[in-house]
Amino acid sequence: MSLTKLQAKIAAGEKIAMLTCYDATFAKLMELEGVDMLLVGDSLGMVLQGAENTLNVSMHHMTYHTKMVKNGAPNTVIMADMPIGSYEQDNEAAYKNALWLVKSGAHIVKFEGGGKRVETARYLVERGIPVCAHLGFTPQSVNQLGGYKIQGKTEESAEQILKDAKAMSDAGVSFVLLEMVPAALAKKITESISAPTIGIGAGVDCSGHVLVIQDLLGIYTGAANKNPNDFKAPRFAKNFLIETNSVQQAVNNYVQAVKNKTFPAAEHSY
């Protein structure tokens, strides 16, 4: 599988199913069950390290886990997150870190934000590094955004996200990931740009969808130092394991639900 083949699937009307992955065992399982793309997300700071956010994740963490996922899924497209501090300083530093991820096994890198980050995306694309732009709720800006909040609810913020998506698409990014934005806005963006979109909590009309594997299995209960009884799963999460006693079947059911356009349903969207 390659990025061009994935984009050909999307052009033919097929939805793309994507899951987060951090190790070889799950990578192998996901490849066998037909997951189109694996995201080595900086979400590992929360679901693996037990932190409250992604802000302590380093390039060393990301390259280590990217290598493990590549070992388990050599025939699947792998996207890797650029952690906070690895791309904001200047474009040359962003390129060096992106190249480090590619050499670790990533086919495409993802970083957060629009505005000035558009030129960062263009710089990487011009040097042969495929990019996914992450817009809407951007976890690395959780403190600036005042918590885990829906983005694009006002006319002004919706227009800014649409503007950033168009600019990123024009800069040559391969995908635009839309997190926690209203479904109507995600639909408008998907119809307005040439780059395919990947949604999480962004409605069924995106070109593809991503879910954190721990959310798919219903096993994440918040930061390690928090009472699990106080945890409330995000709206976009769905426990597919509860429908079956098989992890493999749960992953397969997710893939089929994305392909059949039954996930995300309205209750999983904003």
QUIDAHU-V500547 format. One record per residue. PSI is psi in degrees with one decimal (* if undefined). NEAR is the number of other C-alpha atoms within 8 Angstrom. D_LAST is the distance of its C-alpha to the last C-alpha in whole Angstrom. Layout:
PSI&NEAR&D_LAST  PSI&NEAR&D_LAST
This chain:
145.7&7&32  168.2&7&31  -39.8&9&28  -36.6&6&30  -37.5&8&30  -44.6&11&26  -30.0&9&26  -39.0&8&28  -45.8&11&26  -42.5&12&23  -28.6&7&25  0.5&6&27  6.8&6&23  137.6&9&23  147.3&12&19  127.5&14&20  125.8&14&19  143.3&13&19  151.8&12&20  149.9&12&21  142.3&13&25  -1.9&13&27  168.2&11&30  -35.9&12&33  -50.8&7&33  -34.1&11&29  -44.5&15&29  -43.2&10&32  -45.4&9&30  -39.4&12&27  -42.3&12&29  -31.2&7&31  6.7&10&28  20.6&8&27  130.5&15&24  -35.4&11&24  139.8&12&24  131.6&14&24  113.2&12&22  93.1&16&25  151.3&11&22  -0.1&11&23  -14.1&8&21  -24.7&12&24  -31.8&15&25  -52.6&13&23  -21.8&12&23  -42.4&6&27  -16.3&7&28  12.6&11&26  169.0&10&25  -13.9&8&23  -170.5&11&21  7.8&14&23  -13.5&8&25  5.0&6&28  135.9&12&28  170.3&8&31  -35.5&10&32  -41.1&6&34  -45.7&8&31  -41.8&17&30  -37.9&11&33  -51.1&9&34  -31.0&11&31  -42.0&16&31  -41.5&10&34  -42.6&11&34  -40.7&16&31  -39.4&14&33  -38.3&8&36  -23.6&12&34  71.3&12&32  -13.6&6&35  14.7&6&34  144.6&12&30  130.8&12&28  126.4&14&27  136.9&13&25  136.6&15&26  142.1&12&24  117.1&14&26  165.2&14&26  137.6&10&26  -3.4&6&30  -5.2&11&30  -10.2&15&29  -26.2&9&29  -55.0&8&33  164.7&8&34  -32.6&11&34  -41.4&6&37  -40.4&10&35  -42.1&14&32  -44.6&11&34  -42.4&8&36  -38.9&12&33  -41.1&12&32  -35.8&9&35  -42.0&9&35  -41.0&14&32  -43.6&12&33  -20.7&7&37  -8.9&11&35  -4.4&10&34  141.8&14&30  -20.5&11&30  145.1&12&27  154.1&16&26  135.9&12&23  164.5&12&22  148.6&10&20  157.1&9&20  -141.4&12&21  -119.1&6&24  -24.0&6&27  -15.4&10&26  -43.4&12&26  -32.2&8&30  -44.5&12&29  -45.9&14&27  -41.1&11&30  -44.4&10&33  -44.7&15&32  -41.6&13&31  -18.6&7&35  17.1&6&36  13.8&6&35  110.1&12&32  143.4&11&29  142.4&14&26  125.9&13&22  134.8&16&20  113.1&13&17  170.7&15&15  -129.7&12&12  124.7&12&12  106.4&11&16  -29.5&8&17  -14.3&10&21  22.7&7&20  -38.1&11&18  -40.3&7&21  -35.0&6&21  -7.9&8&17  27.6&7&18  -172.9&7&16  91.4&8&13  148.4&8&11  140.8&11&8  154.5&11&10  22.1&14&10  -31.7&9&9  159.1&6&13  -40.4&7&15  -46.7&7&17  -34.9&10&15  -42.7&12&13  -35.7&9&17  -42.0&8&18  -42.1&12&15  -43.1&10&16  -45.0&8&20  -40.4&12&20  -42.8&14&18  -41.8&11&21  -41.0&9&24  -41.5&14&23  -43.3&14&23  -27.1&7&27  -9.3&11&28  14.9&10&28  152.8&16&25  -29.6&11&24  156.5&12&21  119.0&16&18  130.1&12&15  114.5&15&12  128.8&13&10  51.4&14&7  154.7&16&6  142.4&15&5  -38.6&13&6  -38.4&7&9  -42.9&11&10  -39.0&15&10  -44.6&11&12  -43.1&8&14  -45.8&11&15  -38.2&14&16  -12.7&6&18  -14.7&7&20  159.5&10&21  -27.7&6&23  136.8&11&22  153.0&14&20  148.8&12&16  127.0&13&15  150.5&16&11  106.9&13&10  24.7&15&6  20.8&15&6  167.6&18&7  -11.5&12&11  -3.0&8&12  161.7&14&13  -25.8&13&17  175.7&13&16  151.3&14&14  147.6&11&15  146.0&11&15  131.5&9&17  -36.2&9&20  -30.0&9&21  -38.8&13&17  -34.4&15&18  -6.2&12&21  31.6&11&20  -2.4&6&23  127.5&7&21  28.9&9&22  -176.9&12&21  152.8&10&24  -30.6&6&27  9.1&5&29  151.4&8&26  120.1&7&26  -24.5&7&24  -17.7&5&24  -5.4&6&22  136.7&9&20  119.6&5&16  145.2&7&14  155.8&5&11  -34.6&9&8  -9.6&10&8  145.7&10&12  132.3&8&14  103.3&10&18  -18.3&13&20  -29.2&13&23  -20.1&8&23  -11.1&7&24  163.1&9&27  19.3&7&29  124.5&7&29  -43.5&9&27  -44.9&9&28  -34.6&10&27  -43.5&14&24  -43.5&13&23  -41.2&11&25  -37.2&9&22  -48.0&12&19  -46.5&12&21  -36.4&8&22  -38.3&10&18  -46.3&15&17  -37.3&11&20  -1.7&7&20  27.4&9&16  -9.2&9&16  133.5&10&13  141.2&14&10  177.8&9&10  -34.0&7&8  -9.6&8&8  8.6&13&7  164.7&15&4  *&13&0
